[in-house]
């Protein structure tokens, strides 16, 4: 069995004769240089898992997948759980595969310069391919004939090849050339001759899932003189469009549009983009972008202190004795963290797809979601409103035991003087805080770097030691302590920019709860901020600040730049030709869907990424 599994890897070498993503897939001689040599853009973990689900015709919900086939346990044994004092964790779901996260670039996955595969990641790709390959046998879409298992052996073999050829075309996201087809057929025949046909199908699928053509989406431009060589093929355009808007492979309608030449024109691309944005698959893809933009994917790691917030959730601030094990606070924090993350997702989805659909709504809407776990954070001002409840299954670890439980969230309206858009979501605010006190510096840096694209650089050595202690026994307001700590000349050069946007959110404590007083004194959240480019914003509090940021040309331009880089998978220069038209359009009409359609139809989108590094010039 081992030598047959190892042989599945050989298809990697069979397919490496074709440049990843190349439309023609022509074989290269040993001395030829191709765009494939310059770090092509790979699938992210999320894109890989979504593509697997769509390839096999299963939903993006592990609870609705079939049980792991017995064959999978033979060709891809499960890992043994680690031994120790902790209860062994439950087996992982059949989908998605849990890959290590990408290093990322500027907070985003899917940017070529942030993709640095390790030996561990390569091993995981192999294990994932072997795991998912057996699911082809129970896939509702894999076989090109009905009743494959009941057919005579000769018909099974013929149907197996037809099904594999169709699967490979979809996995490669383009037609196979003659050489690739011959190599794949030889590989299938060798597997079919060596053992049971079901096993041969699975091993051949595993080989397809380990080819560069499957893993890599687009190869960069090597600076060829021929202008036509820098343009993406129609099949590459289909892939770029689907991974931009769906985080997954093209569907049959997009494949058909590419084959018919409809993606050769701006009109055709934009028509497909509008259709795709109306598809439910666009919702999680756009939510995922905003998690990376705001950094809220990390909210599951926030750690507010029991001594500061235990009473808010109905428990004592401190344990009775230092020897006691604290199981109460982790049991409370688990659902709170998950709720904060899901609330962010539902807020973004509602603002973009079910609400006004504008950047203004994203930055200013005071409607959202809460759960019983986070109701104490929002307080009595939160008002439940009509709308469907949302129940999600969450994973918790309490007393070293992993478990799953449902979490229900309800639509709500929050006081407009307390909440305005994504920046006042408790998830964003809790990330900009310490265990006890809010962190104006953390919050200010997020606004400047993520919303205004202003590069601040690394803090001076020893800056962390100058910060006020994170304690409940402070003698002044959090703003006063932070201002005093950052007043020296070595600090003030940067902090005169960083502090004001951070102080704007002083009405929110370290867990995102609104407060009118801090340490017995009225909160002062007013300030003035000079943005790069000459804009100045003067505000009274975080709500006023968020509304002014929503209308800022600098902030809108920065949002466009993030989306353009995300769509292309490269660190696009802020001065790149073609961006001005996108920025001008978004300043005039801040519809997010319109922006994405405009990016898809732009000349930038239709060109191959450059191989060299890009500067910011922001």
Order of alpha helices (4+ residues) and beta strands (2+ residues): alpha-alpha-beta-alpha-alpha-alpha-alpha-alpha-alpha-alpha-beta-alpha-alpha-alpha-alpha-alpha-alpha-alpha-beta-alpha-beta-beta-beta-alpha-alpha-alpha-alpha-beta-beta-beta-beta-alpha-alpha-alpha-alpha
